Amino acid sequence: MSYEQPALPYAKNALAPYISEQTLEFHYGKHHASYVTKYNNMVQGTEYDSKPIEEVIKAVYGDSSKTGIFNNAAQAWNHSFYWNCMKSGGGGTPTGALADKINADFGSIDKFKEEFKTAGTGQFGSGWAWLVLDNGTLKVTKTLNAENPLHKGQTPLLTMDVWEHAYYLDYQNKRPDYVQTFLDSLVNWDFVAANYQAAA
């Protein structure tokens, strides 16, 4: 049972001018597709072949003999999740139960955004910034390279890719500009709220 790369939830030009069609051609069409292909090739005929990718990520994490499987599985999953974290006309502020929970756990929406920006801009090298639910509490985390909250027992609600290939064609070395734009104009709060509702 191979893992299929999900279709983008929007057209490749839908996030312009904030993320260009050219970036999505490379990021979704090349990088993400490559992780999916490599993962499927690595697990073909193994005990992991028939398992959901989320289970594989948890099962092989920390096993140095399976680093390649973990890296490609996690990156395939991370990207599939990331695309849904953005939408045309996104950004702004969440509402409803999610907004109430953010205010309760961070003090305010603005304080959450500051923490999330710090995680994204402060990640040295490649990685991801996350909003997660951890034992009933919302937290901002960051992970290096392919790592994600799944193998830590946390529930991902939102992620932002801060590998250079996510933003370099549009923002060059100005990662803080990409991070700010992500929050201001791209976040799909409906998706985040649905994740929170399902987890809570």
C-alpha positions in Angstrom: 0.0 0.0 0.0 1.9 3.0 -1.2 1.5 6.5 0.2 0.0 8.8 -2.4 0.9 12.4 -2.6 -2.3 14.3 -2.0 -3.4 16.8 -4.6 -2.9 20.4 -3.6 -6.0 21.8 -2.0 -5.8 24.8 -4.4 -4.4 25.8 -7.8 -0.6 26.4 -7.9 -1.2 30.1 -8.5 -3.8 30.5 -5.7 -1.3 31.7 -3.0 0.2 34.4 -5.2 1.6 37.0 -4.6 2.7 35.6 -1.2 3.9 32.2 -2.5 4.4 32.1 -6.2 3.3 29.5 -8.7 7.0 28.9 -9.4 7.7 28.1 -5.7 4.8 25.6 -5.7 6.0 24.0 -8.9 9.3 23.2 -7.2 8.2 22.7 -3.6 5.1 20.5 -4.3 6.1 19.2 -7.7 9.7 18.3 -7.0 10.6 18.3 -3.3 7.4 16.8 -1.9 7.0 14.4 -4.7 10.6 13.2 -4.2 10.0 12.5 -0.5 6.9 10.4 -1.4 8.7 8.4 -4.1 11.7 7.7 -1.9 9.5 6.7 1.0 7.5 4.3 -1.1 10.6 2.8 -2.6 12.2 2.3 0.9 9.2 0.5 2.5 8.2 -1.6 -0.5 8.1 -5.2 0.6 8.9 -4.4 4.2 6.7 -4.6 7.4 6.0 -0.9 7.0 4.5 -1.3 3.5 0.9 -1.8 4.7 1.0 0.6 7.7 -0.3 4.2 7.7 2.5 6.6 7.3 1.8 8.2 10.7 2.4 4.8 12.4 5.6 4.3 10.5 6.9 7.7 11.6 6.4 6.8 15.2 7.7 3.3 14.8 11.1 4.1 13.2 11.9 7.4 15.0 15.2 7.1 16.8 16.3 3.9 15.0 19.5 4.9 13.3 19.2 2.0 10.8 15.9 3.5 9.6 16.8 7.2 9.4 16.1 7.3 5.7 12.7 5.9 6.1 11.9 8.3 8.9 13.2 11.4 7.1 11.2 10.6 3.9 8.1 9.5 5.7 8.1 12.5 8.0 8.8 15.0 5.2 6.1 13.4 3.0 3.6 13.8 5.9 4.8 17.3 7.0 4.3 18.7 3.5 0.9 17.1 3.0 -0.1 18.8 6.3 1.5 22.1 5.5 -0.4 22.6 2.2 -3.7 22.5 4.1 -2.4 25.1 6.6 -2.6 27.7 3.9 -5.3 29.1 1.7 -6.1 32.0 -0.6 -7.4 34.9 1.5 -5.9 33.3 4.7 -4.2 34.9 7.6 -5.8 37.2 10.1 -7.0 35.8 13.4 -8.8 32.7 14.5 -12.3 32.8 16.0 -14.5 30.6 18.2 -13.3 27.9 20.5 -9.8 27.9 19.0 -9.4 31.7 19.6 -10.6 31.2 23.2 -8.1 28.4 23.8 -5.2 30.5 22.3 -6.2 33.4 24.5 -6.3 31.1 27.5 -3.0 29.3 26.9 -0.9 32.1 25.5 -2.5 35.2 27.0 -3.6 36.7 23.6 -3.6 36.0 19.9 -0.7 38.5 19.5 1.4 36.6 22.1 0.8 33.4 20.2 1.8 35.0 17.0 5.0 36.4 18.6 5.9 32.9 19.9 5.2 31.3 16.5 7.3 34.0 14.7 10.2 33.4 17.1 10.0 29.6 16.5 10.0 30.1 12.8 12.7 32.7 12.5 14.8 31.2 15.3 15.0 27.7 13.9 18.7 27.3 12.9 18.9 25.7 9.6 16.1 23.7 8.1 12.9 22.7 10.0 9.4 23.5 10.9 7.4 25.7 13.4 4.2 24.1 14.9 1.2 24.9 17.0 0.4 21.7 18.8 -2.0 20.4 21.5 0.1 18.7 24.2 -1.8 17.0 27.1 -4.7 19.5 26.7 -2.5 22.6 26.4 -1.6 24.6 23.2 2.1 25.0 22.7 4.4 26.4 20.0 7.3 24.1 19.1 9.9 23.9 16.4 11.5 20.8 14.9 14.8 20.3 13.1 14.9 18.9 9.5 12.1 16.2 9.1 11.1 15.8 12.7 7.5 16.5 13.7 5.2 16.4 16.8 3.7 13.0 16.0 6.6 11.0 17.5 6.4 13.2 20.6 2.8 12.3 21.3 1.6 15.8 20.5 -1.2 16.7 18.1 -0.2 19.0 15.3 -2.7 21.8 14.6 -0.7 24.1 12.4 2.8 24.1 10.7 5.0 26.4 8.8 7.8 25.1 6.6 11.1 27.0 7.2 13.3 25.0 4.9 14.8 27.4 2.4 13.0 25.7 -0.5 9.7 26.9 1.0 10.4 30.6 0.6 13.7 31.3 -1.1 12.4 32.0 -4.6 10.0 34.5 -3.3 11.8 36.0 -0.2 15.5 35.0 -0.8 17.2 35.2 2.6 14.4 37.2 4.3 12.9 34.4 6.3 11.3 36.8 8.8 9.3 38.4 5.9 8.0 35.0 4.8 7.1 34.1 8.5 5.2 37.4 8.9 3.4 37.0 5.5 2.4 33.4 6.5 0.6 34.7 9.6 -0.8 37.8 8.0 -2.0 36.4 4.6 -1.8 32.6 4.4 -2.9 30.7 7.5 -6.0 28.6 7.0 -7.5 29.1 10.4 -10.5 26.9 9.4 -8.2 23.9 9.0 -6.4 24.7 12.3 -9.8 25.0 14.1 -11.0 21.7 12.6 -7.8 20.0 13.9 -8.3 21.5 17.3 -12.0 20.4 17.4 -11.1 16.9 16.4 -8.3 16.7 19.0 -10.2 18.4 21.9 
